[in-house]
Amino acid sequence: MRKRCCALVLALVLVAALPVLAAAEAMGAEEDVPQTTDAGRNYVPGAWSSFAAAASNIVYFPLRLAITIVTAEAGGLTGWLTGGDEAAAKAVWHGTDGQAYIRPGVIEGRERLRFGDYE
C-alpha cells in the first residue's frame, strides 16, 4: 500500500511538472529582452537555469532561513555571555551574510554563491 501511495505521488509530481517544463522550453525559444544586472552587464538568464534556480530554492531557502535564525540567536547569546562584547557577537553573525536565495546567474556560473564568509 505504501509503495502504491509513493508511486502515485511521484506520478502526480511528474505530471504536474510537465507543463512547467514545456513552458520553460517555450520561454527559451522566444526572443528574450536583456536584463541589466548590478554589474551593468546585459544578459538574459536561460529558461533551464531559471527553472533550476527556482527548484533549488525549494531546498536552499528553508535551510538558509533556519541557519540564519540559529546563527542570529547564537550571536546574541555570545554577545550576552561575553558581557556585551559586540565584536564577539559580530564574529558569529558573519554566518548570516550572503544570499538568501539562489539566482539563475549562480546556476550559470556568472555569480558566486555567498554563504557567510564562504564563496
Number of C-alpha atoms within 10 A of each C-alpha: 6 7 8 9 10 11 12 12 12 12 12 11 11 11 11 11 12 11 11 12 14 11 13 17 14 11 14 15 11 8 8 12 9 11 12 11 11 7 6 8 10 12 13 17 18 19 18 17 18 20 17 16 20 16 12 15 17 12 11 15 15 13 13 18 14 11 14 19 13 15 18 19 15 15 23 20 15 21 19 14 12 13 9 13 13 14 13 18 22 16 12 19 20 17 18 21 13 15 14 18 21 22 22 21 19 16 20 16 10 11 13 15 18 15 16 15 10 11 9
